[in-house]
Amino acid sequence: MSTVAVLDYGSSNLRSVAKAVEFVAGDHHRIIVSDRAEQINGADRVIFPGQGAIGQCMNSLREKGLDSVIRDCLRNKPVSISACNHCSTTGMKTAARRAWA
């Protein structure tokens, strides 16, 4: 079973993102929400949930020391997607389905 980490940087609608991914992934993937570098780096896939306030988002990433983790994941993970929290749950499920297609 592979692990999918939903990046928790203190913003965004993480519960909706995690639930949408759980819906699509079923029993094939373990979904975690984390702000711990070792868990994120150890995941097979990483989801970086987006939000409209990118300045606040980047500040939160830097404060948590996750900006370098994001760069490493984008270079080394097979799939990284971003879902804007302004999307509907149906939209997030559709994006998640496409990521696993």
C-alpha positions as CSV (number, residue, x, y, z in Angstrom):
1,M,0.0,0.0,0.0
2,S,1.4,3.4,-1.0
3,T,1.2,6.5,1.1
4,V,-0.2,9.8,-0.1
5,A,0.7,12.9,2.0
6,V,-1.5,15.9,2.0
7,L,0.8,18.8,2.9
8,D,-0.4,20.7,6.0
9,Y,1.1,24.2,6.0
10,G,-1.6,25.8,8.2
11,S,-3.9,27.0,5.4
12,S,-6.3,25.5,2.9
13,N,-9.2,23.1,3.3
14,L,-7.2,20.0,4.2
15,R,-10.1,17.9,5.3
16,S,-12.0,18.3,2.0
17,V,-8.8,17.5,0.0
18,A,-8.0,14.4,2.1
19,K,-11.6,13.2,1.9
20,A,-11.7,13.6,-1.9
21,V,-8.4,11.7,-2.2
22,E,-9.7,8.9,0.2
23,F,-12.8,8.6,-2.0
24,V,-10.8,8.1,-5.1
25,A,-7.9,6.1,-3.6
26,G,-10.1,3.6,-1.8
27,D,-8.1,0.9,0.0
28,H,-5.1,1.2,-2.4
29,H,-3.4,4.1,-0.7
30,R,-3.0,5.3,2.9
31,I,-3.8,9.0,3.1
32,I,-2.1,11.2,5.7
33,V,-2.2,14.9,6.5
34,S,1.1,16.1,7.7
35,D,3.5,19.0,8.3
36,R,6.4,16.7,9.2
37,A,9.2,16.7,6.7
38,E,10.1,13.0,7.3
39,Q,6.5,11.9,6.7
40,I,6.2,14.0,3.5
41,N,9.5,12.9,2.2
42,G,8.6,9.2,3.0
43,A,5.3,9.4,1.1
44,D,5.0,7.9,-2.4
45,R,2.9,10.8,-3.6
46,V,2.4,14.3,-2.2
47,I,-0.6,16.7,-2.6
48,F,0.1,20.3,-2.1
49,P,-3.3,21.9,-1.6
50,G,-3.5,25.4,-3.1
51,Q,-5.2,28.5,-1.9
52,G,-5.9,31.9,-3.2
53,A,-3.6,33.8,-0.9
54,I,-0.2,32.7,-2.2
55,G,1.8,35.2,-0.2
56,Q,0.4,33.8,3.1
57,C,0.8,30.3,1.8
58,M,4.5,30.8,1.1
59,N,5.1,32.5,4.5
60,S,3.5,29.5,6.2
61,L,5.7,27.1,4.2
62,R,8.8,29.0,5.1
63,E,7.9,29.3,8.8
64,K,7.3,25.5,9.0
65,G,10.5,24.8,7.0
66,L,8.5,23.1,4.3
67,D,9.6,25.2,1.3
68,S,12.6,23.0,0.7
69,V,10.5,19.9,1.2
70,I,8.1,21.0,-1.5
71,R,11.0,21.6,-3.9
72,D,12.4,18.1,-3.2
73,C,9.0,16.5,-3.7
74,L,8.4,18.2,-6.9
75,R,11.7,17.0,-8.2
76,N,11.5,13.4,-6.9
77,K,7.9,12.3,-6.5
78,P,6.1,10.5,-9.3
79,V,2.9,12.6,-8.9
80,S,2.3,15.9,-7.2
81,I,-1.0,17.7,-7.6
82,S,-2.4,21.0,-6.3
83,A,-6.1,21.5,-5.6
84,C,-7.4,24.9,-4.9
85,N,-9.6,25.1,-1.9
86,H,-12.1,27.2,-4.0
87,C,-12.9,24.1,-6.0
88,S,-16.0,22.1,-5.2
89,T,-15.6,18.7,-3.6
90,T,-16.7,17.2,-7.0
91,G,-13.9,19.2,-8.7
92,M,-11.3,17.9,-6.2
93,K,-12.5,14.3,-6.7
94,T,-12.2,14.8,-10.5
95,A,-8.7,16.1,-10.1
96,A,-7.8,13.2,-7.8
97,R,-9.2,10.7,-10.3
98,R,-7.1,12.1,-13.1
99,A,-4.0,11.9,-10.9
100,W,-4.5,8.2,-10.4
101,A,-5.6,7.4,-14.0
